[in-house]
Amino acid sequence: MSVGAPLDRENYGPAARPLPFERGTDGPRVVLVGIDGTRTSLRASSYAAGLARRQGAGLIVVFVSAPAPYTAMMPGLVAESVQQTHDELAAELREECRRAAEELGLPVTFLCRRGDAYAELCAAADETRADLVVVGSSEQAGHRLVGSVATRLVRTGRWPVVVVP
């Protein structure tokens, strides 16, 4: 074909279109997203849900309740109210995930963990064989110096990590 010659339309018809992809041959099959109820984590969950829906992947939502270091020193009644607050937040997030899953027609698994967010997200990603981990960026100023969960996950390098601002 010379420069400026008309295109051969036979090669660009319906028969030349790419075939639809098969599940598992492109993109992630399991998308894991960490949420904690903050604005950035909710944006991350929206991003992960959209990605999972477009890719035909499963979505795993992990809520990690990180106890404060001083919880062990609290009197029983105060510690119990802190636990109740965490349980209520987990219940609200679980219900929100259920509603969104029904609305989007997306298979969603909600996991509730307790402990260090980084360690629990790593464990959940390994257990579920996540192909992609999505987290929100930290809004706390101190994390710019010390490092956030997102930074630690990226540095670990075991999975592709998307950090949503």
C-alpha positions, 0 to 999 in steps of 0.5 A, a space after each residue: 500500500 502506498 502513502 495516500 492510497 485508499 484503505 482496503 475496507 474489506 480488512 476493517 469490516 465486522 470480521 476484523 473486529 477483535 474477539 471478545 475477551 475470555 474471563 481470566 485472560 486480561 485484567 484482574 479476577 479478584 479485586 481487594 479494596 480496604 475501607 475504613 469509612 473515610 472519604 478516600 476509602 469510600 472513593 477507593 471502594 467506588 473505583 474498585 467496584 467500577 473496575 471489578 464490574 468492567 472486568 467481570 471480577 469478584 470484589 472483596 471489601 476488607 474493613 479493618 478495625 484498628 484498636 487504639 494502643 490505649 484501649 487495653 488501659 481503658 476501663 471496661 465500660 469505655 472499652 466496651 463502648 469503643 468496641 460497640 462503635 467499631 461494630 456499628 461502623 462495620 455493620 453500616 459498611 457491610 449494609 452499604 456493600 450489600 446494597 451496592 452489590 445488588 445495584 451493580 449486580 456484582 459479587 462482593 465479599 465483605 471481610 471484617 478484621 481487627 488489628 493492624 490495617 497493613 498486616 490484615 490487608 496483606 493477609 486478606 490479599 494473600 488468602 483471597 489471592 487478590 490480583 489487585 489491591 485498591 486503597 485510599 490515600 491517607 488524609 493524616 499529615 503525620 503519614 507523610 513523614 512516617 508512611 501510610 498503609 498505602 505506602 507500605 503496601 506499594 513498597 511490599 510489591 506483592 500485588 499491583 496497588 492502586 492508591 485513590 486520592 
